[in-house]
Amino acid sequence: MNTQKSPLEFSHFPVMLSEIIKESSPSKGGIFLDCTFGGGGYSKALLEYTKTKVVSLDRDSAVKIIAEKLEKKYQNRFKFYHLKFSQINKVIEEQVDVAIFDLGISSIQIKNLSRGFSFRSNETLDMKMGLSSFSAKEVINNLSEAKLKLIIKILGEEKEASKIAKNIVKARAERKITKVSELVKIIEQSKKKIFSSKINPCTKTFQALRIFVNKEITELINGIIYATKLLRPGGKILIVSFHSIEDKIVKYFFTNYAKNKSKPSRYLPEENSNESHLFENYNKKIIKPSIQEVRKNNASRSAKLRFAVRSKDKFFLPINIFEKFKKYLNLESTNVKI
């Protein structure tokens, strides 16, 4: 069998692979749900253990070529689905032992300059991860200045969102903004120059547009809920996040629905011991990549790994999370006229 790697596989670095494998315990066997297949790093490592079965999904059709090779090699142990997080419930009905998420943009996507994720690209403003309804080009050329400001400020946590949005609208009035390089120029001219900063001035605006185009917050919340529903009692859900919004959601989900969740006030009485919980006592410790990994793959420097263990209690829909993060969810529901 030909095991030669494709260019896509060479461009992909699975983040904290050793830590994921350690916490997943694949040597014990079981069913694993790889919710972000990407270059297949996690799935391949899990399949090296003969008692494992892996079900994987990814919204990006570009990775199908990698997945098909694994399906041929592990015909009875690996299955791939081209789906989003919100469609996890269509993938599998049986309970799983471990569910894994590696959030954010993949190296495969950002290194393909034609997809418009990279600041260095001179291609069309796309930023679609796959199965997306509209592109970044359509967002910046069709939404109002007020809405653009909200997207950049809330999803990108960009302090200078107002000026950036104003200058985008001003520029598009003269000529439609279609190229990444055009948007980069607008952002650079809008931002105050901070020579000590190591962060590219476009980072936060690009993050905001990418999240909005792909409805990443909506997908994340639905994805972790569906994955939790599939976990057997004692099963683990592991999530690698890269920016503060993602981590805030993951931390809230694990903390608020665990047996040891904090009370709103120490003066309130103890909660009903019969209350159901999705997770066992949650250990809030964050696992970060090693210095050696960051040296090999600088993109992993901001990664944070959290995990929780499913309780024996019956699954229930954690509706509070939708209210907690409604400002993000409402923003992502904005209609973009194409």
Summary of the structure (lengths in Angstrom):
residues: 338
radius of gyration: 20.8
end to end distance: 45.9
largest distance: 65.7
contacts: 1043
relative contact order: 0.14
helix: 46%
strand: 13%
